[in-house]
């Protein structure tokens, strides 16, 4: 049995390893790699990634049909035991196990080397003269919580989805980026599905709102607090894609938010936004041509989960019922919003905007109630009955009083023509009855419940058009 180790690499080079492999003169190789976490500069990192790095591990591992490669000292004992028991043949099962372990080790080793170089040459915070090419990494203030440091966002090939000028202002956090990237994905799909400018607001990885560029009437302008703007509203100001303009920036500048992401900004818009929060407002620019990999991976408690990215298309073809154009637009909007909402979820929409969304509930009826309650509050505002959400009070001409049951019923009864979509089937007709209380006239949900017939019956009783789809949209 011949062996190679870190100490013998000077005499047993990669070429010699290859020659012995070809000649059949290598039965086993024991190879150790330096701990990459202690890289001491570019020169050391370059040496670690050179021929004296992982190559002598990979070559024997490729020939594991007849060569055993030992990369972990804890495998010495079982290897020697199998060697003795097999009279020099450890068996294919052990050789395959050792080869897999070797490949996994070299992958981690190479990942550490590339991560170091990515930080040195392709990080967004580097001066322009040190940036070697496209930005592939953004340093984050911290992770989900302030004590979770360090944190970063990066891509392993091409350039980051945010461009070379990615962070135009401010410093994004971990959750900021989760919200930004999910919201842009929703906006992009809305544009593609409806051919309209689109916007979305996210909070803790679920939409707080979403809309497409349909003109606001005078009442809606007052409700949304934009009737006093001197800058004329544009379709873009109703929804800020593909480029943020001045009217949009002025609206955003006076609303509470942590940041914005868009494919571009006019100079006037960027000037307004860069002054928000004393210059700390996060302004991100995303490459509109960026396409993420078709397979996505996440790690939970040390376990890697991998799946095909949710590339299901939501458009008019999903709804087989004959629908008015406005209802079709609203159902597409509500359904696409659910695609990026923590499940279980239900969304209500009207006039090209989400007016109520129930997210992350364990029971479907709780989603429907939560979203319906938000839709009711929206209706009270649009119908010129401003309210304080948590206090349940009605404000009119400076005076206020608690909203009575009769008043609530009166104003809710005026709400009609609402579209509602669910990310999975309705298990019971109580969801349909509750949706109708918030003015739902059009309903969309996947079929598959044993109570489908009862849900359809309930919809028919209320005159609701029920579109059964074939698409479940769980999101986590």
Secondary structure in CASP SS format (residue, H / E / C, confidence):
PFRMAT SS
TARGET T0000
AUTHOR 0000-0000-0000
METHOD secondary structure of the structure
MODEL  1
X C 1.00
X C 1.00
X C 1.00
X C 1.00
X C 1.00
X H 1.00
X H 1.00
X H 1.00
X C 1.00
X C 1.00
X C 1.00
X C 1.00
X C 1.00
X H 1.00
X H 1.00
X H 1.00
X H 1.00
X H 1.00
X H 1.00
X H 1.00
X H 1.00
X H 1.00
X H 1.00
X C 1.00
X C 1.00
X C 1.00
X C 1.00
X E 1.00
X E 1.00
X E 1.00
X C 1.00
X C 1.00
X C 1.00
X C 1.00
X C 1.00
X H 1.00
X H 1.00
X H 1.00
X C 1.00
X C 1.00
X C 1.00
X H 1.00
X H 1.00
X H 1.00
X H 1.00
X H 1.00
X H 1.00
X H 1.00
X C 1.00
X C 1.00
X C 1.00
X C 1.00
X C 1.00
X C 1.00
X H 1.00
X H 1.00
X H 1.00
X H 1.00
X H 1.00
X H 1.00
X H 1.00
X H 1.00
X C 1.00
X C 1.00
X C 1.00
X C 1.00
X C 1.00
X E 1.00
X E 1.00
X E 1.00
X C 1.00
X C 1.00
X H 1.00
X H 1.00
X H 1.00
X H 1.00
X H 1.00
X H 1.00
X H 1.00
X H 1.00
X H 1.00
X H 1.00
X H 1.00
X H 1.00
X H 1.00
X C 1.00
X C 1.00
X C 1.00
X C 1.00
X C 1.00
X C 1.00
X H 1.00
X H 1.00
X H 1.00
X H 1.00
X H 1.00
X H 1.00
X H 1.00
X H 1.00
X H 1.00
X H 1.00
X H 1.00
X H 1.00
X H 1.00
X H 1.00
X H 1.00
X H 1.00
X H 1.00
X H 1.00
X H 1.00
X H 1.00
X H 1.00
X H 1.00
X H 1.00
X H 1.00
X H 1.00
X H 1.00
X H 1.00
X H 1.00
X H 1.00
X H 1.00
X C 1.00
X E 1.00
X C 1.00
X C 1.00
X C 1.00
X C 1.00
X C 1.00
X C 1.00
X C 1.00
X C 1.00
X C 1.00
X C 1.00
X C 1.00
X C 1.00
X C 1.00
X E 1.00
X E 1.00
X E 1.00
X E 1.00
X C 1.00
X C 1.00
X C 1.00
X C 1.00
X C 1.00
X C 1.00
X C 1.00
X C 1.00
X C 1.00
X C 1.00
X E 1.00
X E 1.00
X E 1.00
X E 1.00
X C 1.00
X C 1.00
X C 1.00
X C 1.00
X C 1.00
X C 1.00
X C 1.00
X E 1.00
X E 1.00
X E 1.00
X E 1.00
X E 1.00
X E 1.00
X E 1.00
X E 1.00
X C 1.00
X C 1.00
X C 1.00
X C 1.00
X H 1.00
X H 1.00
X H 1.00
X H 1.00
X H 1.00
X H 1.00
X H 1.00
X H 1.00
X H 1.00
X H 1.00
X H 1.00
X H 1.00
X H 1.00
X H 1.00
X H 1.00
X H 1.00
X H 1.00
X H 1.00
X H 1.00
X H 1.00
X H 1.00
X C 1.00
X C 1.00
X C 1.00
X E 1.00
X E 1.00
X E 1.00
X E 1.00
X E 1.00
X E 1.00
X C 1.00
X C 1.00
X E 1.00
X E 1.00
X E 1.00
X E 1.00
X E 1.00
X E 1.00
X E 1.00
X C 1.00
X C 1.00
X C 1.00
X C 1.00
X C 1.00
X H 1.00
X H 1.00
X H 1.00
X H 1.00
X H 1.00
X H 1.00
X C 1.00
X C 1.00
X C 1.00
X C 1.00
X C 1.00
X C 1.00
X C 1.00
X C 1.00
X C 1.00
X C 1.00
X C 1.00
X H 1.00
X H 1.00
X H 1.00
X H 1.00
X C 1.00
X C 1.00
X C 1.00
X C 1.00
X C 1.00
X E 1.00
X C 1.00
X H 1.00
X H 1.00
X H 1.00
X H 1.00
X H 1.00
X H 1.00
X H 1.00
X H 1.00
X C 1.00
X C 1.00
X C 1.00
X C 1.00
X C 1.00
X E 1.00
X E 1.00
X E 1.00
X E 1.00
X C 1.00
X C 1.00
X E 1.00
X C 1.00
X H 1.00
X H 1.00
X H 1.00
X H 1.00
X H 1.00
X H 1.00
X H 1.00
X C 1.00
X C 1.00
X H 1.00
X H 1.00
X H 1.00
X H 1.00
X C 1.00
X C 1.00
X E 1.00
X E 1.00
X E 1.00
X E 1.00
X E 1.00
X C 1.00
X C 1.00
X C 1.00
X C 1.00
X C 1.00
X C 1.00
X C 1.00
X C 1.00
X E 1.00
X E 1.00
X E 1.00
X E 1.00
X E 1.00
X E 1.00
X C 1.00
X C 1.00
X E 1.00
X E 1.00
X E 1.00
X E 1.00
X E 1.00
X E 1.00
X C 1.00
X C 1.00
X C 1.00
X C 1.00
X C 1.00
X C 1.00
X C 1.00
X H 1.00
X H 1.00
X H 1.00
X C 1.00
X C 1.00
X C 1.00
X C 1.00
X C 1.00
X C 1.00
X H 1.00
X H 1.00
X H 1.00
X H 1.00
X H 1.00
X H 1.00
X H 1.00
X H 1.00
X H 1.00
X H 1.00
X H 1.00
X H 1.00
X H 1.00
X H 1.00
X H 1.00
X C 1.00
X C 1.00
X C 1.00
X C 1.00
X C 1.00
X E 1.00
X E 1.00
X E 1.00
X E 1.00
X E 1.00
X E 1.00
X C 1.00
X C 1.00
X E 1.00
X E 1.00
X E 1.00
X E 1.00
X E 1.00
X E 1.00
X E 1.00
X C 1.00
X C 1.00
X C 1.00
X C 1.00
X H 1.00
X H 1.00
X H 1.00
X H 1.00
X H 1.00
X H 1.00
X H 1.00
X H 1.00
X H 1.00
X H 1.00
X H 1.00
X H 1.00
X H 1.00
X H 1.00
X H 1.00
X H 1.00
X H 1.00
X H 1.00
X H 1.00
X C 1.00
X C 1.00
X C 1.00
X C 1.00
X E 1.00
X E 1.00
X C 1.00
X C 1.00
X C 1.00
X C 1.00
X E 1.00
X E 1.00
X E 1.00
X E 1.00
X C 1.00
X C 1.00
X E 1.00
X E 1.00
X E 1.00
X E 1.00
X C 1.00
X C 1.00
X H 1.00
X H 1.00
X H 1.00
X H 1.00
X H 1.00
X H 1.00
X H 1.00
X H 1.00
X H 1.00
X C 1.00
X C 1.00
X C 1.00
X C 1.00
X E 1.00
X E 1.00
X E 1.00
X E 1.00
X E 1.00
X C 1.00
X C 1.00
X C 1.00
X C 1.00
X C 1.00
X C 1.00
X C 1.00
X H 1.00
X H 1.00
X H 1.00
X H 1.00
X H 1.00
X H 1.00
X H 1.00
X H 1.00
X C 1.00
X C 1.00
X E 1.00
X E 1.00
X E 1.00
X E 1.00
X E 1.00
X E 1.00
X E 1.00
X C 1.00
X C 1.00
X C 1.00
X C 1.00
X C 1.00
X H 1.00
X H 1.00
X H 1.00
X H 1.00
X H 1.00
X H 1.00
X H 1.00
X H 1.00
X H 1.00
X H 1.00
X H 1.00
X C 1.00
X C 1.00
X E 1.00
X E 1.00
X E 1.00
X E 1.00
X E 1.00
X C 1.00
X C 1.00
X C 1.00
X C 1.00
X C 1.00
X C 1.00
X C 1.00
END
